[in-house]
Amino acid sequence: MIESPYRHDFPFFDSQKKKLKRAYLDSAATTQKPSSVIEELVHFYTKDNANIYRGIYATSQRATSKFEAVRDKVKTFINASERTEIIFTKGTTQSLNWIVFGYFWDRLHSDDEILISVMEHHSNLVPWQQLAIHTGAKLNYVNLDEDQQLDIDDFKAKLNSRVKVVALTHVSNVLGCLNPVTQITTLAHKFGAKVVIDGAQAIGHMSVDVQEINCDFYAFSGHKAFAPTGVGVLYGKKELLEKMTPLEYGGEMISDVNYQNTSFKELPLRLEAGTQNISGVIGLGAALDYLNKCKLNEIECYIKKLTKLAFEQLISIPEVIIYGSKNASFHQGIISFNIKGIHPHDVATVLDIKGVEIRAGHHCAQVLMRYLKIPACLRLSLHIYNDETDIQQLIIALHEVLRFFKHGS
């Protein structure tokens, strides 16, 4: 029996002890929060709640110190070169949009190319579409190989001197595959292309080293890694961030204002206009502390073991169609599937009645759905608070789904 050594850290599961047991299998959408993060938020709002930077008084100074300490934690967590390379945003979507509209918007031309993949989340697809429309640049897609992984040969074939930016997900939110981002960056840089990585599904599951990857930009959300919603990170190499145009103006990013002109502060404040999500950032710091305490290598091993069990149980059901690799070890805590002849929304509805919380839909990846020739699919996504009982509950419920739709009872 695979039992989670971490589950007791998450109050969400304590609240269910006297109710129908809920198997929460939607961590790719958002994670539950450990007590240490919740307690840090309560402490901030009851002891340290003040706006940052502007106050000379003690409470504001404490809040500022705590806020800026998280920038250092993020720098260490992803191994950035400098703390000024860490920009706080509201999440992956905002980070990617700032990269597109703040850096690339006026740097691409009609004879340039943008290279992304068919597996991208809309947040790492639609902004690039808009950039292509605006500049006339060509938007190209890397396809999948026979195992429904990124086709590296297709990537190499489509890489050329006209490609100015390569934007790829680190881990697919549907296929669960881990893309070879270091290899991709090395290849792209040989042609002078900048590399943008969507790290939403990687952060909190594995170690991320932006210097080793050597990507130019990296984006992630806190809420995928036990932090509150509404906080994220935009990492960029310092020399690139210094060239970014701020997309918002006002507040602490201002250095001096006269009647006709304004000067701005240095990084990182130049890109952080207005009052930040102070409690969210402080909660992110607590989440990173928790992840470091649990050790990312142990987290990765635990999730892989649980994913393998779920994969084996699912493929034992003849009616199940799994998307992505047929090798369980290639799924980073995410398995997407369908039941032959039954719409995924119908499956998810019955599963919910049985206490299984699982995502159904296009998962903000409609291009991938079109590529796979399906309208939607089911997705289970695991994290360290899941255990074997959750998998068992899912499998039992799926058999009940099959009985219901075959026999009506």
N, C-alpha and C positions, 0 to 999 in steps of 0.2 A: 504493500500500500504506500503510495506516494503522498506524504503529508507535508503541508507547508509549515516551515519553521517561522514564517513571517506573518501568518494570517492574524495572530493575536494583536499585532501592531495596528490593525485597521478597525476602528470603531464601527464602520459601516456593517461589518459582519456580526458584531455583538448585538446590534439592533434587531437582528433577524432570528435570534435564538428562540423566541416564543411564537414565531410566525412560520409560514411556509418557507422552507429553505430556498433561497434564491441563489442559483449558480450564475454569478456575474461573469460573463464571457465576452465583454465588449471593451476591454482595456485599450484597444487601438483607437477607440473614439475618445475615451478619457479614463484615467486611472482613479481608483479610490485613494483616499489620503490617509497617511499614517497619523497616529496621535501626535507625534512630535511636530508635524506641520500645523495641525489644527491648534495645538497649544501655543505655538509661536505666533499664529495669527491673533489668538485671544490675548496673548501677552502684549502684542503691539497695540491693539485697540484699547486695552485697559491701562497700559503703563507708558507707552511711548508714542501715542498718536499725535503727530504734528507734521506740518509740511517740512520738506527737506531743503537744505542749502540756505534758505532765506532768513532763518531765525537765529538770533544770537543766543537766545535762552536755552537752557539745558535740555529740555525735551526735544526741541528741534535738532540740537546737536547730536543727541543720541540716535534719533531717527536717521539723520544723515549718515552717521557712522555705520549704522547697521545696513543701510541701503548700499553704501559704497563697498562695504565688506563683501557683499554678495557678488559684486563685479569681480573681485579678486578670486572668489570661490569658483565662478564660472570660468575665468581665465585658466585656473589650475585644472578644472574638471575636463575641459576640452583641449588643454595644453596650447592655448594661444600664446603668441610671443609677448604681447603687451596687454595690460588691462584696458587701454584705450581702444582695443579692437573689439570690445564687448559693448554692444548697443542694446539697451532694453526696449522691447516692443510689446505689443499685446499678444503676439503669437507668431507661428510659422507663416501664416497667410500675410500678415502685415510685413514681416521681414522680407519675404519674397517680393512683395509689391514694391517695397522701398528700393530693393536692389534693381528691379526692372525700371521703375519710373525715376528713381533718384540717380542711378548710375548709367544705365544703358540707353535711356530714352533718347538722348541726343548724340549718342556715340555710334549708332548703327546706320547703315545706308542701304539703298535699294539693291546693291550687288552683294550684300552680306548674307550670311546664313546663321540660323539658330538651330541647334540640334538638341532635341529632347527625346524621350522614349514614349512608347504607347502605354506604359504602365503608370504615367504620372497622375498624381492627384490634381484636381482642378486648380488648386492653389499654385501649382508649379507648371501649369499649362495655359490657363486663360490669360494671365499677365503677358506671357510670351506671345500669345496670339495677338493681343492688343499692340504689343511692340512691333510685330510683323506688319500689322495693318497700318500703323503709324509711320513706319520707316520704309515700307515696301520690301523689307528683308524677307527671305524665304524661310519658312518654318518646316524643318524636316524631322521625321520620327525614326528612331531606332526600333526595329521589330524584336520579336521574341524568337528564341531557338525552339527546337523540337520539344525540349523539356519545359517550355514556357518560362525560361530565364532570359535575361538580357542577352541578345545575340551580339557577342563581342566582335565577331567577324563583320556583321552588318554595321556596327559602330565604326570600325576601322575603315570600311568601304565608303562611309558617308562623311568621314572626317577629311577636311581639306583646308586650304589656306583661306577660303572664303568664310569658314565657320568662325564667328567671333565670340560665341558663347555656347557652352555645353551645360545644360541644366538637367540634373537627374536626381531621382530619389535615392537615398542611402539604402533604405529597406522599403519594399513595396507594401502599401497598406492593404492590398488585395492578395497578391501572390505570395507575400511573405518572404520574398527572396532578398538576399543580401547582395547588393551590386558591388563589383570590384572597383570602388571609387578611387583608390590609389592608382591602379593601373589606368583607369579612365583619365585621371588628371594628368598623369605622365604623358599619355598619348596626345591629349588635347593641347597641352602646353608646347609640344613640339611644333604645332601648327599656329601657335600664338593665340589660341582661344582661351578665354577666361572660363573658369569652372564654378558653377553654383550647385551646392548640394542641399537637398531637402532632407533634413535629419529628423523629422518629426517622429518616425517610427523606430529610429535607432537609439535616440537618447533615452537613457533609463533602462536599456536592455543590454548594452554592451559598452565597452570603452570606445570613446571617440577622441582621436588625436588629429586636430586640424593641421598641425605642422607635418605629421607623417603623411596624411592624405595630400597635403599641399594644395588644397582647394583655395580658391580666391574668396569665396563666400560660403557660409554655412548657416542654415536657419533651423530653429527648433522651437517648440512650445513647451512651457513648463508643465501644463496639465497632463501631458502624456507621460510625465515622469514624477508623479506624486505631488506636484506643486499645484497651487490654485489655478483656476482658469483666468484668462485675461493677461497673462504674462508670458513673454517669450524672449528669444535672443536672436540678434543678427550679429554674426561674426563676419568680419571682413579684414583682409590684410590692410594694415594701417595706410599704406600709400594709396589704396583704392578708396577707403572710407574718406580720406581727406579730399578726394575729388567728387564725392557724392554731393548732390544738391539736396538740402533739406526739403522735405515735403510738407512740413508744418513749421510755423514760425510763432515765436512768442515765449514768454516765460524765461526760464533759466538758461536757454541757449543764446540769449542776447548778451553781448558785451557792452555795446553803447548804441544809443539811438539819438539821432538829431532829426531836424525837420524833414529831410529828404533822403537820408541814408541810414543804414544800420550796419554795425559790425557784429560778428558772431564769435562765440567762444571756441576754444579748441575742442578736439575730440576728447571724450565721447559726448559732452554736453551739447555740442553743436547740432547733433542729430536727435536730441531728446527734448523736444519742445513741451512746455506746459508741465503741469503736475503729473508725475509718473504714478503708476500703480504701485505705490510704496509698499503696501501690505503684501501684494502679490509677489514683488521682488524679494521681500524678506521671507515669504513662504517658500519661494524658489530656493533660497539659501538653505532653509531647513530641509527641504527635499533632497538637495545635493548632499547635505550632511548624512541624511538617512541612507542614501544610496552608497555613499562611501563606507558607512558603518556595515552595511550588508555585504559589501564587496561585489563589484560588477562582474568579476569572473565567476563568482558563485551564483549570482543571479542568472547569468547567461546559461550556466550548466543546468540549473534547476528548471528553467523555462524550456530548454532543449529536451530534457528528460520527459517533462509533462507533454510537450508537443508531440514527441514520438509516440507516447501512449495514446493520445487523442487521434493521431493520424492512423495508427494501427486499428483502433476501434472503429473509426469511420469507414476505412476501406473494407472492413469485414461485412459491411452492409451492402449488398449487391446494387441497391438502387442509388447509392451515393456516387456523385461525380465530383472529384476533387480538382481544383484548378491550381496551376503552379506545378512545381516539380513533383515527380512520383517518389522522390527521395525525401523522407521525413526530415532529415537533418538540414535540408535546404529551406525549411520553413522557420522563420524567426518568431515563433510564438503566434503566428497567424496562419489559419487554414480556412480557405474559402471553398465552398462546395454548394451543390444543389442536390435535390432529390428528384429523380426522374419522374416527370409527369405531374409534379406538384409545384405551384408557384412559391417562390421563397417567402413572400409575404404571408401566405397561408401557413407555411411551416412555422415561421417565427411567431405567428399569433397563437398557434397551438402550444408551442414551446413555452411561451410566456405564461399560459394557463398552468403549465406543469412546473413553473418556477425557474425556467431557463431563460436568461436574458442574453440574447444574441442579436447581432445586427443583420438586417436584410435590406437589400437595395443595390444601387449602383456604386455606393461608397465614394461618391465624388470622383469617379473614374469612368466616365461614360465612354471615352475613347477606348479604354481597355475593354469595356463591355462589348463595344462594337467589334473590336478585334477578336474577342473570344466568341462572338456571335451569340450572346446571351443578353436578355434585358436586365438581369439582376442576379444576385447570388446571396447566399448566406455566408456570414463570416464569424468564426469564433476567434477570439484573440485573448491570449493568456498572459498572466503576470504572476508575480511571486506569491500572491495571496490565494491563488487557485490551487486545487489539489485533486487527487484522484476521484474524490466523491463528486466533484463538479463534472468531470468527464463521464462518470457513471450515470449521473442524473441526465446529462445530455443524451447519451446513447439510449437509455430507457425511454426518454421522451420521444426520440426519433422513431423508435419502434412503435410507439403509440400513435404517432403521426401516420405512419404507414398503415397501421390497422384501421385507423379512422377513415382515411381517404380510400382504402380498398373496400372496406366493409361498412363504413358509415357508423361505426360505433367503437 
